[in-house]
């Protein structure tokens, strides 16, 4: 039986994990376990490029790890670890910065956007973010990377850096390829912007049913439905968009039919969505709560993942150091 391709992806420990993160990445990561040899990294070095409170970093790493494990990324199925446990990430990043062009980094859309968002914190790490991202991927010689549209530009740069490295130092790295996934991008509960903690328009992945309902109840729906008797337009309603992600097909069909005919009101529609959410994320919350009550299990899982990742990273860096002339 042929070996499975190596797949790598990372997620920043920047705070609350919401259902937008779950739909856009985590749910797909779990599905990918069936087809790839998966390494998932909590990229705390990347998280340092934006303003953060150092005293909160370890708590965020452990909380995120608990959420990921509870979602199905268990140590027996994949490698999960914190980036800063492997200094090889930073070492390989430095080597790659010597062949990455300043102009191409300055042209990255994400760098431009983040520079505009916080002009007082345009740091070198933000500029070199795609180089570290490249190092993350090729440290494991991953050939598969699940990426959204906003990261395609970074992946193409990673491929160019790999080509440049191989031309200069020899064929050390394979070119990583984008993996098309079924990830969904959903709007927040305001129906305007993507789900975000900073905009307070999110549903937390491990929030309780009561907390979720408090957020769902006032959530924006079809503005045409002023009265309960007004027919709705599911295709423009964000609550229906969430139904399409969490509800069973028969419930999706029911919601669409009854909304258009004013057979159900928006509150009824939201109650049905709350039920569907509980079916999928309720078990995740229960496993998360058990893990948070046994934090040593989470720490042990991260340590186990780091040891497994370190063995691969050491081998790669031995090869890299020889290729670039730092070892005999």
C-alpha positions as protocol buffer text, in pm:
chain_id: "A"
residue {
  index: 1
  type: UNK
  ca { x: 0 y: 0 z: 0 }
}
residue {
  index: 2
  type: UNK
  ca { x: 156 y: 337 z: -103 }
}
residue {
  index: 3
  type: UNK
  ca { x: 242 y: 586 z: 172 }
}
residue {
  index: 4
  type: UNK
  ca { x: -5 y: 866 z: 220 }
}
residue {
  index: 5
  type: UNK
  ca { x: 91 y: 1221 z: 130 }
}
residue {
  index: 6
  type: UNK
  ca { x: 202 y: 1445 z: 413 }
}
residue {
  index: 7
  type: UNK
  ca { x: -33 y: 1735 z: 483 }
}
residue {
  index: 8
  type: UNK
  ca { x: 42 y: 2041 z: 696 }
}
residue {
  index: 9
  type: UNK
  ca { x: -171 y: 2325 z: 825 }
}
residue {
  index: 10
  type: UNK
  ca { x: -158 y: 2570 z: 1112 }
}
residue {
  index: 11
  type: UNK
  ca { x: -388 y: 2781 z: 1327 }
}
residue {
  index: 12
  type: UNK
  ca { x: -310 y: 3080 z: 1546 }
}
residue {
  index: 13
  type: UNK
  ca { x: -392 y: 3083 z: 1919 }
}
residue {
  index: 14
  type: UNK
  ca { x: -558 y: 3424 z: 1904 }
}
residue {
  index: 15
  type: UNK
  ca { x: -859 y: 3370 z: 2129 }
}
residue {
  index: 16
  type: UNK
  ca { x: -1205 y: 3221 z: 2109 }
}
residue {
  index: 17
  type: UNK
  ca { x: -1258 y: 2948 z: 1850 }
}
residue {
  index: 18
  type: UNK
  ca { x: -1593 y: 3011 z: 1680 }
}
residue {
  index: 19
  type: UNK
  ca { x: -1805 y: 2815 z: 1437 }
}
residue {
  index: 20
  type: UNK
  ca { x: -1657 y: 3016 z: 1150 }
}
residue {
  index: 21
  type: UNK
  ca { x: -1315 y: 2867 z: 1236 }
}
residue {
  index: 22
  type: UNK
  ca { x: -1477 y: 2528 z: 1264 }
}
residue {
  index: 23
  type: UNK
  ca { x: -1647 y: 2545 z: 925 }
}
residue {
  index: 24
  type: UNK
  ca { x: -1354 y: 2710 z: 751 }
}
residue {
  index: 25
  type: UNK
  ca { x: -1080 y: 2481 z: 879 }
}
residue {
  index: 26
  type: UNK
  ca { x: -1125 y: 2245 z: 1172 }
}
residue {
  index: 27
  type: UNK
  ca { x: -1410 y: 2031 z: 1038 }
}
residue {
  index: 28
  type: UNK
  ca { x: -1218 y: 1979 z: 715 }
}
residue {
  index: 29
  type: UNK
  ca { x: -897 y: 1898 z: 901 }
}
residue {
  index: 30
  type: UNK
  ca { x: -1080 y: 1612 z: 1069 }
}
residue {
  index: 31
  type: UNK
  ca { x: -1209 y: 1486 z: 734 }
}
residue {
  index: 32
  type: UNK
  ca { x: -859 y: 1500 z: 585 }
}
residue {
  index: 33
  type: UNK
  ca { x: -732 y: 1253 z: 845 }
}
residue {
  index: 34
  type: UNK
  ca { x: -885 y: 977 z: 636 }
}
residue {
  index: 35
  type: UNK
  ca { x: -673 y: 1053 z: 330 }
}
residue {
  index: 36
  type: UNK
  ca { x: -345 y: 1212 z: 447 }
}
residue {
  index: 37
  type: UNK
  ca { x: -69 y: 1184 z: 705 }
}
residue {
  index: 38
  type: UNK
  ca { x: -161 y: 1504 z: 886 }
}
residue {
  index: 39
  type: UNK
  ca { x: 46 y: 1746 z: 1091 }
}
residue {
  index: 40
  type: UNK
  ca { x: -142 y: 2034 z: 1252 }
}
residue {
  index: 41
  type: UNK
  ca { x: 43 y: 2312 z: 1426 }
}
residue {
  index: 42
  type: UNK
  ca { x: -61 y: 2579 z: 1676 }
}
residue {
  index: 43
  type: UNK
  ca { x: 141 y: 2861 z: 1522 }
}
residue {
  index: 44
  type: UNK
  ca { x: 230 y: 3074 z: 1823 }
}
residue {
  index: 45
  type: UNK
  ca { x: 528 y: 3236 z: 1647 }
}
residue {
  index: 46
  type: UNK
  ca { x: 288 y: 3369 z: 1384 }
}
residue {
  index: 47
  type: UNK
  ca { x: 58 y: 3499 z: 1658 }
}
residue {
  index: 48
  type: UNK
  ca { x: 340 y: 3722 z: 1785 }
}
residue {
  index: 49
  type: UNK
  ca { x: 320 y: 3942 z: 1473 }
}
residue {
  index: 50
  type: UNK
  ca { x: 9 y: 4114 z: 1611 }
}
residue {
  index: 51
  type: UNK
  ca { x: -41 y: 4277 z: 1950 }
}
residue {
  index: 52
  type: UNK
  ca { x: -95 y: 4023 z: 2228 }
}
residue {
  index: 53
  type: UNK
  ca { x: -65 y: 3982 z: 2603 }
}
residue {
  index: 54
  type: UNK
  ca { x: 231 y: 3751 z: 2685 }
}
residue {
  index: 55
  type: UNK
  ca { x: 72 y: 3632 z: 3009 }
}
residue {
  index: 56
  type: UNK
  ca { x: -223 y: 3492 z: 2811 }
}
residue {
  index: 57
  type: UNK
  ca { x: -30 y: 3305 z: 2543 }
}
residue {
  index: 58
  type: UNK
  ca { x: 12 y: 2970 z: 2718 }
}
residue {
  index: 59
  type: UNK
  ca { x: -353 y: 2966 z: 2821 }
}
residue {
  index: 60
  type: UNK
  ca { x: -459 y: 3032 z: 2462 }
}
residue {
  index: 61
  type: UNK
  ca { x: -235 y: 2756 z: 2330 }
}
residue {
  index: 62
  type: UNK
  ca { x: -374 y: 2501 z: 2574 }
}
residue {
  index: 63
  type: UNK
  ca { x: -734 y: 2609 z: 2521 }
}
residue {
  index: 64
  type: UNK
  ca { x: -697 y: 2585 z: 2144 }
}
residue {
  index: 65
  type: UNK
  ca { x: -534 y: 2244 z: 2178 }
}
residue {
  index: 66
  type: UNK
  ca { x: -827 y: 2123 z: 2388 }
}
residue {
  index: 67
  type: UNK
  ca { x: -1074 y: 2246 z: 2125 }
}
residue {
  index: 68
  type: UNK
  ca { x: -882 y: 2079 z: 1842 }
}
residue {
  index: 69
  type: UNK
  ca { x: -851 y: 1747 z: 2024 }
}
residue {
  index: 70
  type: UNK
  ca { x: -1218 y: 1759 z: 2124 }
}
residue {
  index: 71
  type: UNK
  ca { x: -1307 y: 1818 z: 1758 }
}
residue {
  index: 72
  type: UNK
  ca { x: -1134 y: 1496 z: 1656 }
}
residue {
  index: 73
  type: UNK
  ca { x: -767 y: 1584 z: 1606 }
}
residue {
  index: 74
  type: UNK
  ca { x: -656 y: 1328 z: 1861 }
}
residue {
  index: 75
  type: UNK
  ca { x: -290 y: 1220 z: 1908 }
}
residue {
  index: 76
  type: UNK
  ca { x: -361 y: 873 z: 1770 }
}
residue {
  index: 77
  type: UNK
  ca { x: -485 y: 1020 z: 1441 }
}
residue {
  index: 78
  type: UNK
  ca { x: -247 y: 1310 z: 1369 }
}
residue {
  index: 79
  type: UNK
  ca { x: 51 y: 1511 z: 1490 }
}
residue {
  index: 80
  type: UNK
  ca { x: -59 y: 1818 z: 1689 }
}
residue {
  index: 81
  type: UNK
  ca { x: 194 y: 2046 z: 1858 }
}
residue {
  index: 82
  type: UNK
  ca { x: 288 y: 2408 z: 1933 }
}
residue {
  index: 83
  type: UNK
  ca { x: 521 y: 2571 z: 1682 }
}
residue {
  index: 84
  type: UNK
  ca { x: 756 y: 2723 z: 1941 }
}
residue {
  index: 85
  type: UNK
  ca { x: 844 y: 2374 z: 2070 }
}
residue {
  index: 86
  type: UNK
  ca { x: 1049 y: 2326 z: 1752 }
}
residue {
  index: 87
  type: UNK
  ca { x: 1320 y: 2594 z: 1701 }
}
residue {
  index: 88
  type: UNK
  ca { x: 1377 y: 2436 z: 1358 }
}
residue {
  index: 89
  type: UNK
  ca { x: 1083 y: 2645 z: 1232 }
}
residue {
  index: 90
  type: UNK
  ca { x: 1273 y: 2966 z: 1305 }
}
residue {
  index: 91
  type: UNK
  ca { x: 1606 y: 2832 z: 1178 }
}
residue {
  index: 92
  type: UNK
  ca { x: 1462 y: 2723 z: 844 }
}
residue {
  index: 93
  type: UNK
  ca { x: 1273 y: 3052 z: 817 }
}
residue {
  index: 94
  type: UNK
  ca { x: 1601 y: 3244 z: 851 }
}
residue {
  index: 95
  type: UNK
  ca { x: 1766 y: 3036 z: 580 }
}
residue {
  index: 96
  type: UNK
  ca { x: 1467 y: 3098 z: 351 }
}
residue {
  index: 97
  type: UNK
  ca { x: 1476 y: 3474 z: 413 }
}
residue {
  index: 98
  type: UNK
  ca { x: 1812 y: 3480 z: 235 }
}
residue {
  index: 99
  type: UNK
  ca { x: 1643 y: 3377 z: -91 }
}
residue {
  index: 100
  type: UNK
  ca { x: 1301 y: 3543 z: -48 }
}
residue {
  index: 101
  type: UNK
  ca { x: 1270 y: 3876 z: -228 }
}
residue {
  index: 102
  type: UNK
  ca { x: 1177 y: 4193 z: -41 }
}
residue {
  index: 103
  type: UNK
  ca { x: 958 y: 4315 z: -327 }
}
residue {
  index: 104
  type: UNK
  ca { x: 751 y: 3998 z: -344 }
}
residue {
  index: 105
  type: UNK
  ca { x: 693 y: 4007 z: 32 }
}
residue {
  index: 106
  type: UNK
  ca { x: 583 y: 4370 z: 20 }
}
residue {
  index: 107
  type: UNK
  ca { x: 331 y: 4279 z: -252 }
}
residue {
  index: 108
  type: UNK
  ca { x: 151 y: 4024 z: -36 }
}
residue {
  index: 109
  type: UNK
  ca { x: -211 y: 4131 z: 6 }
}
residue {
  index: 110
  type: UNK
  ca { x: -228 y: 4016 z: 367 }
}
residue {
  index: 111
  type: UNK
  ca { x: 79 y: 4224 z: 457 }
}
residue {
  index: 112
  type: UNK
  ca { x: -78 y: 4531 z: 300 }
}
residue {
  index: 113
  type: UNK
  ca { x: -410 y: 4475 z: 476 }
}
residue {
  index: 114
  type: UNK
  ca { x: -260 y: 4415 z: 820 }
}
residue {
  index: 115
  type: UNK
  ca { x: -25 y: 4709 z: 780 }
}
residue {
  index: 116
  type: UNK
  ca { x: -326 y: 4932 z: 717 }
}
residue {
  index: 117
  type: UNK
  ca { x: -517 y: 4789 z: 1013 }
}
residue {
  index: 118
  type: UNK
  ca { x: -240 y: 4865 z: 1263 }
}
residue {
  index: 119
  type: UNK
  ca { x: 6 y: 5117 z: 1123 }
}
residue {
  index: 120
  type: UNK
  ca { x: 192 y: 5145 z: 1454 }
}
residue {
  index: 121
  type: UNK
  ca { x: 284 y: 4777 z: 1450 }
}
residue {
  index: 122
  type: UNK
  ca { x: 418 y: 4709 z: 1099 }
}
residue {
  index: 123
  type: UNK
  ca { x: 695 y: 4476 z: 1210 }
}
residue {
  index: 124
  type: UNK
  ca { x: 948 y: 4262 z: 1024 }
}
residue {
  index: 125
  type: UNK
  ca { x: 771 y: 3946 z: 1142 }
}
residue {
  index: 126
  type: UNK
  ca { x: 456 y: 4060 z: 966 }
}
residue {
  index: 127
  type: UNK
  ca { x: 651 y: 4111 z: 645 }
}
residue {
  index: 128
  type: UNK
  ca { x: 825 y: 3773 z: 676 }
}
residue {
  index: 129
  type: UNK
  ca { x: 506 y: 3591 z: 777 }
}
residue {
  index: 130
  type: UNK
  ca { x: 484 y: 3402 z: 442 }
}
residue {
  index: 131
  type: UNK
  ca { x: 848 y: 3292 z: 474 }
}
residue {
  index: 132
  type: UNK
  ca { x: 786 y: 3138 z: 815 }
}
residue {
  index: 133
  type: UNK
  ca { x: 470 y: 2986 z: 672 }
}
residue {
  index: 134
  type: UNK
  ca { x: 681 y: 2830 z: 396 }
}
residue {
  index: 135
  type: UNK
  ca { x: 926 y: 2697 z: 655 }
}
residue {
  index: 136
  type: UNK
  ca { x: 637 y: 2546 z: 853 }
}
residue {
  index: 137
  type: UNK
  ca { x: 520 y: 2350 z: 551 }
}
residue {
  index: 138
  type: UNK
  ca { x: 846 y: 2229 z: 403 }
}
residue {
  index: 139
  type: UNK
  ca { x: 1003 y: 2143 z: 739 }
}
residue {
  index: 140
  type: UNK
  ca { x: 791 y: 1828 z: 711 }
}
residue {
  index: 141
  type: UNK
  ca { x: 829 y: 1806 z: 333 }
}
residue {
  index: 142
  type: UNK
  ca { x: 451 y: 1830 z: 317 }
}
residue {
  index: 143
  type: UNK
  ca { x: 311 y: 1802 z: -33 }
}
residue {
  index: 144
  type: UNK
  ca { x: -47 y: 1893 z: 57 }
}
residue {
  index: 145
  type: UNK
  ca { x: -173 y: 2215 z: 219 }
}
residue {
  index: 146
  type: UNK
  ca { x: -542 y: 2292 z: 279 }
}
residue {
  index: 147
  type: UNK
  ca { x: -581 y: 2663 z: 214 }
}
residue {
  index: 148
  type: UNK
  ca { x: -859 y: 2912 z: 171 }
}
residue {
  index: 149
  type: UNK
  ca { x: -866 y: 3178 z: -99 }
}
residue {
  index: 150
  type: UNK
  ca { x: -696 y: 3429 z: 131 }
}
residue {
  index: 151
  type: UNK
  ca { x: -390 y: 3203 z: 162 }
}
residue {
  index: 152
  type: UNK
  ca { x: -346 y: 3100 z: -201 }
}
residue {
  index: 153
  type: UNK
  ca { x: -108 y: 3389 z: -265 }
}
residue {
  index: 154
  type: UNK
  ca { x: 110 y: 3276 z: 26 }
}
residue {
  index: 155
  type: UNK
  ca { x: 115 y: 2918 z: -100 }
}
residue {
  index: 156
  type: UNK
  ca { x: 221 y: 3027 z: -448 }
}
residue {
  index: 157
  type: UNK
  ca { x: 505 y: 3225 z: -291 }
}
residue {
  index: 158
  type: UNK
  ca { x: 600 y: 2915 z: -90 }
}
residue {
  index: 159
  type: UNK
  ca { x: 617 y: 2715 z: -412 }
}
residue {
  index: 160
  type: UNK
  ca { x: 840 y: 2980 z: -570 }
}
residue {
  index: 161
  type: UNK
  ca { x: 1071 y: 2983 z: -266 }
}
residue {
  index: 162
  type: UNK
  ca { x: 1098 y: 2603 z: -286 }
}
residue {
  index: 163
  type: UNK
  ca { x: 1186 y: 2620 z: -656 }
}
residue {
  index: 164
  type: UNK
  ca { x: 1448 y: 2886 z: -585 }
}
residue {
  index: 165
  type: UNK
  ca { x: 1600 y: 2687 z: -299 }
}
residue {
  index: 166
  type: UNK
  ca { x: 1617 y: 2369 z: -504 }
}
residue {
  index: 167
  type: UNK
  ca { x: 1783 y: 2547 z: -796 }
}
residue {
  index: 168
  type: UNK
  ca { x: 2047 y: 2701 z: -570 }
}
residue {
  index: 169
  type: UNK
  ca { x: 2115 y: 2420 z: -323 }
}
residue {
  index: 170
  type: UNK
  ca { x: 1984 y: 2100 z: -483 }
}
residue {
  index: 171
  type: UNK
  ca { x: 1652 y: 1911 z: -485 }
}
residue {
  index: 172
  type: UNK
  ca { x: 1576 y: 1905 z: -113 }
}
residue {
  index: 173
  type: UNK
  ca { x: 1207 y: 1997 z: -100 }
}
residue {
  index: 174
  type: UNK
  ca { x: 895 y: 1892 z: -291 }
}
residue {
  index: 175
  type: UNK
  ca { x: 664 y: 2171 z: -406 }
}
residue {
  index: 176
  type: UNK
  ca { x: 355 y: 2187 z: -183 }
}
residue {
  index: 177
  type: UNK
  ca { x: 20 y: 2170 z: -356 }
}
residue {
  index: 178
  type: UNK
  ca { x: -310 y: 2329 z: -252 }
}
residue {
  index: 179
  type: UNK
  ca { x: -576 y: 2088 z: -130 }
}
residue {
  index: 180
  type: UNK
  ca { x: -929 y: 2185 z: -225 }
}
residue {
  index: 181
  type: UNK
  ca { x: -1159 y: 2134 z: 71 }
}
residue {
  index: 182
  type: UNK
  ca { x: -1526 y: 2183 z: 149 }
}
residue {
  index: 183
  type: UNK
  ca { x: -1456 y: 2464 z: 391 }
}
residue {
  index: 184
  type: UNK
  ca { x: -1733 y: 2720 z: 419 }
}
residue {
  index: 185
  type: UNK
  ca { x: -1700 y: 3091 z: 483 }
}
residue {
  index: 186
  type: UNK
  ca { x: -1998 y: 3221 z: 675 }
}
residue {
  index: 187
  type: UNK
  ca { x: -2098 y: 3567 z: 779 }
}
residue {
  index: 188
  type: UNK
  ca { x: -2129 y: 3665 z: 1140 }
}
residue {
  index: 189
  type: UNK
  ca { x: -2459 y: 3708 z: 1321 }
}
residue {
  index: 190
  type: UNK
  ca { x: -2479 y: 4067 z: 1196 }
}
residue {
  index: 191
  type: UNK
  ca { x: -2515 y: 3930 z: 841 }
}
residue {
  index: 192
  type: UNK
  ca { x: -2255 y: 4179 z: 715 }
}
residue {
  index: 193
  type: UNK
  ca { x: -1898 y: 4081 z: 801 }
}
residue {
  index: 194
  type: UNK
  ca { x: -1727 y: 3748 z: 845 }
}
residue {
  index: 195
  type: UNK
  ca { x: -1758 y: 3591 z: 1189 }
}
residue {
  index: 196
  type: UNK
  ca { x: -1509 y: 3758 z: 1422 }
}
residue {
  index: 197
  type: UNK
  ca { x: -1438 y: 3790 z: 1792 }
}
residue {
  index: 198
  type: UNK
  ca { x: -1342 y: 4156 z: 1748 }
}
residue {
  index: 199
  type: UNK
  ca { x: -1680 y: 4232 z: 1591 }
}
residue {
  index: 200
  type: UNK
  ca { x: -1867 y: 4029 z: 1855 }
}
residue {
  index: 201
  type: UNK
  ca { x: -2076 y: 3862 z: 1584 }
}
residue {
  index: 202
  type: UNK
  ca { x: -1974 y: 3505 z: 1650 }
}
residue {
  index: 203
  type: UNK
  ca { x: -2095 y: 3181 z: 1808 }
}
residue {
  index: 204
  type: UNK
  ca { x: -1823 y: 3012 z: 2010 }
}
residue {
  index: 205
  type: UNK
  ca { x: -1762 y: 2650 z: 1923 }
}
residue {
  index: 206
  type: UNK
  ca { x: -1780 y: 2538 z: 2287 }
}
residue {
  index: 207
  type: UNK
  ca { x: -2040 y: 2782 z: 2419 }
}
residue {
  index: 208
  type: UNK
  ca { x: -2338 y: 2641 z: 2607 }
}
residue {
  index: 209
  type: UNK
  ca { x: -2685 y: 2610 z: 2446 }
}
residue {
  index: 210
  type: UNK
  ca { x: -2805 y: 2904 z: 2658 }
}
residue {
  index: 211
  type: UNK
  ca { x: -2515 y: 3123 z: 2545 }
}
residue {
  index: 212
  type: UNK
  ca { x: -2572 y: 3026 z: 2184 }
}
residue {
  index: 213
  type: UNK
  ca { x: -2942 y: 3105 z: 2203 }
}
residue {
  index: 214
  type: UNK
  ca { x: -2873 y: 3446 z: 2356 }
}
residue {
  index: 215
  type: UNK
  ca { x: -2670 y: 3524 z: 2043 }
}
residue {
  index: 216
  type: UNK
  ca { x: -2898 y: 3358 z: 1790 }
}
residue {
  index: 217
  type: UNK
  ca { x: -3220 y: 3520 z: 1909 }
}
residue {
  index: 218
  type: UNK
  ca { x: -3132 y: 3878 z: 1796 }
}
residue {
  index: 219
  type: UNK
  ca { x: -2929 y: 3764 z: 1492 }
}
residue {
  index: 220
  type: UNK
  ca { x: -3002 y: 3939 z: 1163 }
}
residue {
  index: 221
  type: UNK
  ca { x: -3231 y: 3757 z: 917 }
}
residue {
  index: 222
  type: UNK
  ca { x: -3408 y: 3859 z: 594 }
}
residue {
  index: 223
  type: UNK
  ca { x: -3491 y: 4233 z: 635 }
}
residue {
  index: 224
  type: UNK
  ca { x: -3801 y: 4178 z: 419 }
}
residue {
  index: 225
  type: UNK
  ca { x: -3967 y: 3980 z: 698 }
}
residue {
  index: 226
  type: UNK
  ca { x: -4099 y: 4264 z: 907 }
}
residue {
  index: 227
  type: UNK
  ca { x: -4401 y: 4065 z: 1027 }
}
residue {
  index: 228
  type: UNK
  ca { x: -4440 y: 3697 z: 1108 }
}
residue {
  index: 229
  type: UNK
  ca { x: -4675 y: 3660 z: 810 }
}
residue {
  index: 230
  type: UNK
  ca { x: -4425 y: 3801 z: 558 }
}
residue {
  index: 231
  type: UNK
  ca { x: -4273 y: 3541 z: 323 }
}
residue {
  index: 232
  type: UNK
  ca { x: -3896 y: 3515 z: 344 }
}
residue {
  index: 233
  type: UNK
  ca { x: -3604 y: 3476 z: 105 }
}
residue {
  index: 234
  type: UNK
  ca { x: -3377 y: 3200 z: 238 }
}
residue {
  index: 235
  type: UNK
  ca { x: -3110 y: 3269 z: -23 }
}
residue {
  index: 236
  type: UNK
  ca { x: -3023 y: 3602 z: 143 }
}
residue {
  index: 237
  type: UNK
  ca { x: -3074 y: 3495 z: 505 }
}
residue {
  index: 238
  type: UNK
  ca { x: -2762 y: 3420 z: 704 }
}
residue {
  index: 239
  type: UNK
  ca { x: -2951 y: 3190 z: 941 }
}
residue {
  index: 240
  type: UNK
  ca { x: -3047 y: 2974 z: 645 }
}
residue {
  index: 241
  type: UNK
  ca { x: -2681 y: 2974 z: 534 }
}
residue {
  index: 242
  type: UNK
  ca { x: -2593 y: 2829 z: 875 }
}
residue {
  index: 243
  type: UNK
  ca { x: -2869 y: 2572 z: 840 }
}
residue {
  index: 244
  type: UNK
  ca { x: -2704 y: 2458 z: 519 }
}
residue {
  index: 245
  type: UNK
  ca { x: -2388 y: 2386 z: 716 }
}
residue {
  index: 246
  type: UNK
  ca { x: -2531 y: 2226 z: 1028 }
}
residue {
  index: 247
  type: UNK
  ca { x: -2880 y: 2090 z: 957 }
}
residue {
  index: 248
  type: UNK
  ca { x: -2977 y: 1757 z: 802 }
}
residue {
  index: 249
  type: UNK
  ca { x: -3102 y: 1771 z: 438 }
}
residue {
  index: 250
  type: UNK
  ca { x: -3465 y: 1718 z: 532 }
}
residue {
  index: 251
  type: UNK
  ca { x: -3451 y: 2005 z: 782 }
}
residue {
  index: 252
  type: UNK
  ca { x: -3281 y: 2234 z: 530 }
}
residue {
  index: 253
  type: UNK
  ca { x: -3561 y: 2158 z: 283 }
}
residue {
  index: 254
  type: UNK
  ca { x: -3827 y: 2220 z: 549 }
}
residue {
  index: 255
  type: UNK
  ca { x: -3675 y: 2553 z: 653 }
}
residue {
  index: 256
  type: UNK
  ca { x: -3652 y: 2673 z: 293 }
}
residue {
  index: 257
  type: UNK
  ca { x: -4011 y: 2576 z: 211 }
}
residue {
  index: 258
  type: UNK
  ca { x: -4167 y: 2710 z: 529 }
}
residue {
  index: 259
  type: UNK
  ca { x: -3967 y: 3033 z: 522 }
}
residue {
  index: 260
  type: UNK
  ca { x: -4080 y: 3114 z: 167 }
}
residue {
  index: 261
  type: UNK
  ca { x: -4444 y: 3047 z: 255 }
}
residue {
  index: 262
  type: UNK
  ca { x: -4428 y: 3218 z: 597 }
}
residue {
  index: 263
  type: UNK
  ca { x: -4510 y: 2879 z: 748 }
}
residue {
  index: 264
  type: UNK
  ca { x: -4250 y: 2946 z: 1017 }
}
residue {
  index: 265
  type: UNK
  ca { x: -4118 y: 3271 z: 1157 }
}
residue {
  index: 266
  type: UNK
  ca { x: -3756 y: 3373 z: 1210 }
}
residue {
  index: 267
  type: UNK
  ca { x: -3760 y: 3271 z: 1576 }
}
residue {
  index: 268
  type: UNK
  ca { x: -3884 y: 2925 z: 1478 }
}
residue {
  index: 269
  type: UNK
  ca { x: -3607 y: 2904 z: 1220 }
}
residue {
  index: 270
  type: UNK
  ca { x: -3346 y: 3002 z: 1480 }
}
residue {
  index: 271
  type: UNK
  ca { x: -3475 y: 2743 z: 1728 }
}
residue {
  index: 272
  type: UNK
  ca { x: -3437 y: 2473 z: 1464 }
}
residue {
  index: 273
  type: UNK
  ca { x: -3083 y: 2593 z: 1396 }
}
residue {
  index: 274
  type: UNK
  ca { x: -3001 y: 2585 z: 1768 }
}
residue {
  index: 275
  type: UNK
  ca { x: -3111 y: 2221 z: 1775 }
}
residue {
  index: 276
  type: UNK
  ca { x: -2896 y: 2137 z: 1472 }
}
residue {
  index: 277
  type: UNK
  ca { x: -2596 y: 2313 z: 1622 }
}
residue {
  index: 278
  type: UNK
  ca { x: -2632 y: 2114 z: 1942 }
}
residue {
  index: 279
  type: UNK
  ca { x: -2635 y: 1784 z: 1752 }
}
residue {
  index: 280
  type: UNK
  ca { x: -2295 y: 1859 z: 1597 }
}
residue {
  index: 281
  type: UNK
  ca { x: -2109 y: 2076 z: 1844 }
}
residue {
  index: 282
  type: UNK
  ca { x: -2266 y: 1952 z: 2168 }
}
residue {
  index: 283
  type: UNK
  ca { x: -2040 y: 1643 z: 2177 }
}
residue {
  index: 284
  type: UNK
  ca { x: -1737 y: 1864 z: 2101 }
}
residue {
  index: 285
  type: UNK
  ca { x: -1824 y: 2085 z: 2397 }
}
residue {
  index: 286
  type: UNK
  ca { x: -1858 y: 1785 z: 2627 }
}
residue {
  index: 287
  type: UNK
  ca { x: -1519 y: 1645 z: 2525 }
}
residue {
  index: 288
  type: UNK
  ca { x: -1366 y: 1993 z: 2557 }
}
residue {
  index: 289
  type: UNK
  ca { x: -1497 y: 2034 z: 2910 }
}
residue {
  index: 290
  type: UNK
  ca { x: -1352 y: 1696 z: 3008 }
}
residue {
  index: 291
  type: UNK
  ca { x: -1014 y: 1793 z: 2862 }
}
residue {
  index: 292
  type: UNK
  ca { x: -1011 y: 2128 z: 3040 }
}
residue {
  index: 293
  type: UNK
  ca { x: -1077 y: 1944 z: 3364 }
}
residue {
  index: 294
  type: UNK
  ca { x: -772 y: 1726 z: 3293 }
}
residue {
  index: 295
  type: UNK
  ca { x: -525 y: 1979 z: 3159 }
}
residue {
  index: 296
  type: UNK
  ca { x: -233 y: 1737 z: 3197 }
}
residue {
  index: 297
  type: UNK
  ca { x: -388 y: 1528 z: 2921 }
}
residue {
  index: 298
  type: UNK
  ca { x: -381 y: 1828 z: 2687 }
}
residue {
  index: 299
  type: UNK
  ca { x: -23 y: 1915 z: 2779 }
}
residue {
  index: 300
  type: UNK
  ca { x: 78 y: 1551 z: 2734 }
}
residue {
  index: 301
  type: UNK
  ca { x: -84 y: 1538 z: 2392 }
}
residue {
  index: 302
  type: UNK
  ca { x: 104 y: 1849 z: 2279 }
}
residue {
  index: 303
  type: UNK
  ca { x: 428 y: 1709 z: 2416 }
}
residue {
  index: 304
  type: UNK
  ca { x: 371 y: 1380 z: 2234 }
}
residue {
  index: 305
  type: UNK
  ca { x: 299 y: 1567 z: 1911 }
}
residue {
  index: 306
  type: UNK
  ca { x: 611 y: 1782 z: 1951 }
}
residue {
  index: 307
  type: UNK
  ca { x: 831 y: 1473 z: 1996 }
}
residue {
  index: 308
  type: UNK
  ca { x: 688 y: 1316 z: 1683 }
}
residue {
  index: 309
  type: UNK
  ca { x: 729 y: 1641 z: 1485 }
}
residue {
  index: 310
  type: UNK
  ca { x: 1081 y: 1696 z: 1620 }
}
residue {
  index: 311
  type: UNK
  ca { x: 1204 y: 1367 z: 1479 }
}
residue {
  index: 312
  type: UNK
  ca { x: 1099 y: 1473 z: 1128 }
}
residue {
  index: 313
  type: UNK
  ca { x: 1227 y: 1830 z: 1172 }
}
residue {
  index: 314
  type: UNK
  ca { x: 1572 y: 1712 z: 1286 }
}
residue {
  index: 315
  type: UNK
  ca { x: 1607 y: 1494 z: 979 }
}
residue {
  index: 316
  type: UNK
  ca { x: 1501 y: 1773 z: 745 }
}
residue {
  index: 317
  type: UNK
  ca { x: 1733 y: 2030 z: 900 }
}
residue {
  index: 318
  type: UNK
  ca { x: 2032 y: 1795 z: 886 }
}
residue {
  index: 319
  type: UNK
  ca { x: 1972 y: 1772 z: 512 }
}
residue {
  index: 320
  type: UNK
  ca { x: 1919 y: 2149 z: 478 }
}
residue {
  index: 321
  type: UNK
  ca { x: 2237 y: 2239 z: 669 }
}
residue {
  index: 322
  type: UNK
  ca { x: 2443 y: 2013 z: 447 }
}
residue {
  index: 323
  type: UNK
  ca { x: 2279 y: 2149 z: 133 }
}
residue {
  index: 324
  type: UNK
  ca { x: 2349 y: 2513 z: 222 }
}
residue {
  index: 325
  type: UNK
  ca { x: 2707 y: 2443 z: 336 }
}
residue {
  index: 326
  type: UNK
  ca { x: 2664 y: 2469 z: 715 }
}
residue {
  index: 327
  type: UNK
  ca { x: 2764 y: 2105 z: 770 }
}
residue {
  index: 328
  type: UNK
  ca { x: 3005 y: 1865 z: 602 }
}
